[in-house]
Structure formats: structure tokens, C-alpha cells
Amino acid sequence: MKSSQFTFILLFVSPILLANPFADPVSFERLSQAVGFEQKFAKKSADLTASPKAVLSLPNPQSLEAQINQAIIEQQWQRLPTLLQAYQQQSHYDITLVHYALGAFYYGQQRYPEAIEHYQAVLEQQPTLAYPRFDLGVMLYENQQYRQATEQLTMAKANLAPSMQQLTERYLAKMVEEQSWQPDFSLQYVRTDNVNNASSSSVVNINGRQFVKDKTSLPQSAEGFRYGIGVSKAHNLAGNHYLNGSVHYSGVHYWDNQDYSEQSLRFSLGYQYRNAKMGLGVTPFIEQNWLGSPRYSRQFGTTLHGYRYLTQKWIVSSRLTHSQKRYHDSLTASRYNGFQNSGALTLRWQAVRSWQIFASIEANRDQTKEKASSSHKIGGTLGVIYRWKNWGSELSGGYAKRNFEGKHYLYGYQRVDNEYRANWSLWNEQWTWKGLMPKLNFSYVKIRSNMPDFYSRKNGEWFLTVEKRF
């Protein structure tokens, strides 16, 4: 049985837009899922209105079809299952209406696979319907299925109202942008009094005997700048499957102490599965490092990374990395060649729009040929990000304990370090110039070792960074 009420709503209303009026999504750094627009859309003939209840005047409101349509318009998702169950008990019912209602219901529950399946069934029955096709394209977009979303939105566009065509263009442009090469650039002025990470103690006490350090073993000052430049790209292969690649060159140049200048060149190419609620990927990488001017070391390995939205305000992410390190100098290689396993688990909470709180647990296992340099470390970080008008600030602090495995060659017992770190940054979005964002930063590091004359140190520095994401 065909329903005139059903045909009206199906042709001229997008319940996806009614359910999601394009309010800004909860932001968790790079994990945004939706485009933020201001308009709310519903269609009445050729016009758009933000008041769908005034648009639809459904005859015979007591009929099940009318009640189903009204429940969709008013997003009364709790009523739909009961109404649909009663509706399907009739001898003749419209299966397309059932798929349409279930698709809207599952979308309201953020159950994207089921919603997409039912909307595809609607279009199999009536392939000329533009607004359900638009809704399907939006679902596919939000579920990170960009290739299929592009196909559906392109097919729907010609039969939509002009304003809806503009909205469709925004979705299409956003998907092109997100899959294009993404450059990034950073520049930072650096001035430090301890570039060689040395203890400030001028003497070393070993078994009651004192040894005086030479000048090169004491903290050295340096002044220069840090820099980084790179490009990355994510390409939707099919469905929820992505190919990710990046190239990044970074380093620090000290013009008054160039022996400690560093450079790194890193390549990565990996796979990621992602949808509206989660992402999981594996990324092999290779990296070449320079210290001063000659080649110093190279690394290669693989990172397993993932994230999941627990709710609209909570997200959990994790990372596991295995890397192999090889040093160019044969003597250094004989002591420090080895591997490293590291992992981190982070939980973020968007308390309110202006506050984000995060906490993480990190672990690291460093295995070298020299057992005294092998270690395992476990620690945690707690931080907060605050945004008010155009201002933003981030504050974090962390602690870790690092236990070395072999006896130290001088002291005869195992080294244990307690590490304390704090970071603070401040920025103002109005100070952005041509995409360049300046940030004022402070970083503090303190290491308290049971071998203080060699390894205890602390360093605090203010610095200015300039970052650009194109």
C-alpha cells in the first residue's frame, strides 16, 4: 500500500538534517567527524525552513503511517519501534516506509551500519528519490566512507533545491580537502643552559672518592631554533579503509654549539580502518638521524594506533610501537644498538565546550647491547586545555620512573631515575597571520637519579613557537 503522506515526507524532508542541525561537534584534536555549518534545513516545496513541524500537515493523524511520519519529524525515536511493529502486523504495509523509518531510527542512535543498510534498501525500491540519497551520502560521510559518500551526494545533487546543492558542495569539497596533501610547518626559538643534558655537579663521588669533571662534562649552553616541515595524506581506498602516508623533516640548529645540532628525516606509509566511532591502524616507518653533520643513527619499526569515542564527551586512544635502532659509529653501535617497545593509553574528556581534560599512562622498554643501558620506564601525564573567546592555553604535568637493568660500570649497582615534567602554552587565535599561529611556551624537566653526580639535572626554558597547518 502506497502512502501519500509517506511520499510527501520522503521527497521533501531530510530527517538527517533534522536530527543533526550541524552544531559544532565535540573537538578531540585531529579526530573531528562532522562539518560545522549554521543552517538548519527542511524542505517545503522549493523553499527551505527551520521549522519542519509547520511544514508538514499530515492528514488523518490517527493512522499508523501518519504517526510514523510524525515520529520521524519530531525525532521521537522511542515511539518508532512500537509503531513499526504494529504497522508490520497489518496485512498490507509499505516496506519502503519501514526501511526509511528504521534508517532514521538507527541514525538517531548513531548506529551507522544499520542506518546505511536501510537507506540503501529505500533507494533500491525508489532510486529516483533525491533527499533519501542525500541523507545516505551524509551518513556515509560521517561514517568515514568518503568514496561512497561522494558517489551518493553527486547523484543526489542535481535534484536538490539550490540551497541544498550548496550544502552538498560543501560536503564534497570537505572530502576532497581531507584527502589532499596536508602540509605542516613549525619554527621555534631555543635557548638552553643544558644542551648536553648533564648534571650540574662538578665532582663525582664514587665509593668515597671524588673525581673532578672536565669542562665538557658540565652543562653547556646553546642558542638556536627548532624547525619542522612535512606533508601527510589519507586516501580512502574503499568503504572504511584508508591508506596513510607522510614525510617529515625536523631538527634543531644551534649556531653557537653546532656539535649538538640534530636533524631527522622520517617516512611512513600505513593502513587505517576508521568509522564514525573508532579508528585502528598500523603504520610502518623509517627514520634517519644526524647529530652535528655526520649520520648518527637510523630507526625503523611499526606503530599500532587506535581511538574510540566512548560517548560524545569521552574518547580513548592508544599507541603501541616497536622500533629497531642502529648507530653509524661502530663503537657506539656495540653498546647501544637494540630495540625499543613503547605504549601509551590516553583518555580525554570534553567537560564543557571550553574545557578538555586528558590523562595518559605510558610505558617504555629499551633494550640495548649494553645491559647497564637497558631500561624500562612507566609513568603518567595529566593535563587540561582551556579555551575562552580567542584565547587558548594548555597545561600538563607528568611523572615517570625509569629502572635500568644492569649494574653501572662505575657504581656497581643499578641506576634508578625519577623524572618530572611540566609544560605550559598560551596562544590567541586573533594573532594568526596567513595561517601562522604563534604560541608562548614554558617547559620544565627535572630528573632525580640515585647517581646524582652523573644523571640528576633540571632545566626550565621559555620559548616561542610558530606553527602552520595549511
N, C-alpha and C positions, 0 to 999 in steps of 0.2 A: 504494500500500500504506500503510495507516494503522498507526502505531506506538503501542502503549500507553505505551512509555517516553517517546516524544515528547510525547504528550498530557499525561502527568504533569508533565513539566518545563515545558511551555508554559503550563499552567494555574496552576501554583503557585510558580514561581520567576521572579524578575526579575534577569536577568544584568546589567542596567544597574546595579542596586544592588550586585551583587557586584563589578562592575568599578569602581564609583565609590562607596566607602563613606562619602561625604560628609565626607572630610577637608577642612580649610580650604584653599581654593585659594590659589595664589600671588597676592599682592596687588600690583597696579600702580595705586594710587590709585583713579580712578573706573572702572577697566576690569574690575571683578570679573565673573566669568562664572557662578559657582555659589553656591548657598546652603550654608552650612556647618551640618550637623547632626551629632550624635554617634552616632545609632543606625546599626547595620548590619542590613539586613533580608534575610531569605529566608523563604519560607513553607512550612510543613508543616501540611497540613490547615488549621485555623483559627488555628494558633499561629505566632509569629514566632521565628526563631532566628538567631544569628550564625554558625552552623556548618553551612553548606549541604552539606558532604561527608557529615555524619551524617544529613542529611535524606533524601537520595536513595539508595535501594538499587536500583540498576538490574539487572534480570535479564539473563542472557546477555551479560556484559560484552565478549565477543569479537565481537559483531555490530557492524556499521558504525554503525547507529543509536545503539547504546549508547555507542560510542566518541565519536561526535559530541556526544551529550548530555554525556558526562563531560568532554570537552574544553571545552565551553561553561562548565560548572560550575567547572572548575579554571582557566579563563581561559588555556588552552593554545592561544593563537592561532596559534602556528607550526605546529601539527598540523592545524588545521582545513582549509586549502586542499587538502592531500593527501587527507584523509579524504573531503572533499566530492567531489573529483574521482573517487575510487574509487566512492563511493556513486552518483554520477550515471551511472556506466557500467553499473549494473545495469539489467535490463530493466524493472523496476518500482521506482520510488522516490517518496518523498513530497516533492513540490515545495515544500510549505509548510515542511517541516523545512529544506530548502535555504535558503529565504529567511530563515527565522528564524536559522539559523546564520551566514549571511553578514551579516545585520544586526548580530548580536552581534560578529562579527569586525571589521566596519568601525567599529563604535563603539569597540572596543578600540584601533583605530588612529587614533581621533579623525577619521575621515572621515565627517562627519555627513551630507552629502547622500546618499551611497550607503547608509548605515545606515538613514536615514529611508525611502528608497525601498523597501528590502527589508522593513522592518516594515509599511509600508503594504500591500505585497503579501500579507503574512501575514494582515492584517486584512481584506483583500478576500476571501481564501479562507475565513476563520473570524472574522466580525465580532463574535461574542459573547465572544471571549477578552479578559478584563479586564487581565491582567498585561502582555501584549504592548502593549496600548493605553496602559497606564500608562508602560511603557518608551518608547513612541513620544512620549508627552507630555513626558517628561523630556528626550529628545533634542531635541525642538523647542524646549523652554525653553532648554537650553544653547546651542542654535544661534540664539538670539535671535528665534525665530519665535513671539512671545508669543500672538498671536491664535489660531494653530492649536494651540499647546500648551494654551491654556485650553480649547479645544473638546474635545481628546482627553482631558485629565485630568478634565474634568467628566463626560464619558461613562463613563469607567472607574471613577470614584469609588464609585458605588453598589454595585458588585460586588466591591469590595476588602475585605480584613479591616479591622476598626476602626482598628488602628494605622496601616495603610497609608492609610486615609481621612484620618487626621490629617496624615500626611506630604503627601498630595495637597493638603489645605487650605493647608499652608504654601507650597507652590509657587504655588497660585492667589493667596494673599494677597501673596506676594512680587511677582508680576507686576502686581497692582493697585497696590501701593506704588510700584514703579519707574516706573509710567506716570502717577502722580498728580503734582500740582504740588509741586515741591521748593523750599521757601523756604531762603534762606541769609541770615545776618546776621554782620557783623563790626564791631568797635569797637576803636580803637587810640589810646592817649595818645601825643602827639607833642610833642617839644621839640627845636628845632634852632637852631643858631647861624648857619645859612646858608640861609635860606628862599628867597633870590633867586638861589642858585647862582652867586655872584660870586667873583672872585679876591680873595684877602686882600691883594694888593699895593696899596699906597696911591698908587703912581705908575705911569704908563705911559711906557715908553721907546719912542720912535718915531724911527728914523734918528738916534740920538744925542741927541735932545731929550727932556726929561722933562715930563710933564704930571701934575698932581695931581688925583686923583679927588675928586669931591664925595661927601658922606656917603651919599647914596642909592645910589651905585655900589659901596659896600663891602658885605661880608656883613651881613645883618640877621638878628636873632634873632626867633623866633616860638614860641608855645606854643598848643597846642590838641589836637584829636583828629581822627583819620580814621574814616570810617564807610562802611558799605556794606550795602545791603539789596536783595534781589531774589528773583525766582521763576523757575523753569525747568521745562520739561515735555518729555518724549519720549513720543510716541504711535506705537504700532505700527500702520501702515496695513494692511499685508498682507505675508505672507512675511517677508522680511528688510528691509523698507522702513519707515523711520521719519520722522515729522515732528517737528522740534525747535523749540522757541521759548523765549525768555527776555526778561525785563525786569529791568534792574539800575540802581539809583541809588546813586552813590558820591560821595565828596568828602573834603575836609579843611577844617576850620574853625579859624582862628587867632583867638582872642579878643583878642590884643594886636597883631595886624598883619593886619587883615581884607582889606587890598588883595590879599593873596596866597591868600585862601580860594578853593577851587575846588569845582565840582560838575559831575557828568556824569550824563546820562541816556541809556541805551543800550537799543535794541530789536534783536532778531534773530529771524529765522524761516528755518529751513533744512531741508534733506533729508539723511538719512544712510542708507547701506546698511551693515548690520553682521551678522556671524555669530559663531560660536564663536572664530574665529581672527583676524578683522580687522574694521575699520570704515573707511568712507570717506564723507565728507560735504562738502556745500557750504552755507555759511551767509552770506547777505546780512545787513548790519547798517546801522544809522543811529545817530548819537550827537550829542547837543547838549552843549556845554561852556560853563560860566560861570567867569569869573575876577573875584573881588570880587563885585559884584552884577550887572553887565550881561552880556548874552550876549557870548561871546568868539569861539567858533568852532563849526563843525559838521563832522562827518565822515560819510562813507558809503562802503561798499565791500563786498567779499566775501572770505570766508576759505574756502580748501580745506584740509581737515584729514583725517588718517587715522592708523591704527595697525595693527600686525600683530604677533601673537605668533609669534616665531621658534621658540621652544621654551617649555617651562613656566617657564623662568627668564629668558628674554630677550624683550624687547619693543622694537620700534622704532616711533616716531611721528614725524609730520611736519606742518608747517603752512606754507601759502602765503597771504599776504594782500595784496590791493590795496585801497588806500583813497584817497579824494579828500578834501582838507582845504580848507575855506573859512572865512576870517576875517570877522567882522562889521565891524570898523573898516576903512574904505576904504584908509587909508594902509598899515596892516598887510597888508591883502589884496594890495595892489600889489607887495609884496615877498615874501610868504610863502605865498600861495595855490599849491597844487600837488598832487602825489600822492606816495604812498609805497608801495613794494613791499618786503615783508619775508618772510623764510622761516626755518624752523628745522628741524633734524633731530636727534632725541633717541634715544639708546639707553639702556635700563635693564636692569640685571642684578640679579636677586634671588639674591645669592650664597648666602646661607643664610636661614633664616626671619627672623632678626633684623637682617640687613644688606641694604641695597639701594644699589647704586652706579649713578650716571647720568652721562652726558656728552652734550653737545649742541654743535652748530655753528649759529651764527646769522648771517644776512646781512641788510642793510638798504640800500635805495636811496631817498633822499629828494630829490625834485625840486621846487624852488621857482622862482618867477618870478625871484628874485634869484640869479644863478648862484653868487655867493660863499657863499650859504647852502645850496646844494645839496651833497649829500654821499653817499658810500657807505661802509658800515661792515661789517666782518666780524670775528667773534670766536667764542669758545667758552666753555663752562661745564663744570665738573667738580664733582660733589657726592656726598654719601653720606647715607643715612638709617639711623639705628640705633635699634632698639627692644629694651629689656631690661625684663622684667616690665611695670610700668606706666609706665616712663619712655620717652620718645622724644626724639630730637634729630636735627636736620638741619644740615649744614654744606655750603656751596657757595662756590666762587670762580670768577671769570671775568675774561677779558681781551678787549678789542676795540680795533681800530684804525680810526679814522674819518678819511677823507680828504675834504676839501672841494674843490670843483671850480674855483671862480673865485678870482681874486686878491682878497685882503682890501682893503677900501676905504681903510684907513689904512696897512697894512704893505706892500702891493704884491706880496705873494706868497701862496701857498695855505696855508691853515690845516690842520694835522695834529694830531689828538688821540689819545693813548693812554689808554684807560680801564681801570681796575682796580676790581673789585667783589668784596665778600665778604659773606656773610650766614650767620647762625647763629641757631637757635631751639631752645628746650627746653620740654618740656611733660610733664605727668603726668596720665594718664587718670583717676586717682582723684580729682583735683581738679575734675573736671567737676561742675557744678551745674545741674540742669534743662537739660541739653544744652549749657551754656555751657562752652567749653574755653579757659582762659587759657594764653597762651604768652609766654615771655620771649624777646625778640629783640634781636639786635645787627646793625646794617647799616653797612657802610663803603664809601665811594666815593672814589676818587682819580682825577683827570683831569690828565694831564701834557700840556700843549699847547706847540707851538712859538711860541705867542703868550702866554706865561705871565702877563703883567700883566693880560690880559683874561680868559683862559679856564682857566688852571690853578687847581685847587681840590681840596680834600679835606674830607670830612665823615664823622664816625662818630657814631652815636647808638644808645642803648639805648631800647627801648620795649616796652610791654606790650600785647598784643592779646588780644581776647576774640572768639571765633568761635562761631557756632552753625549747625549744619545740622539741619534738622528731620526 
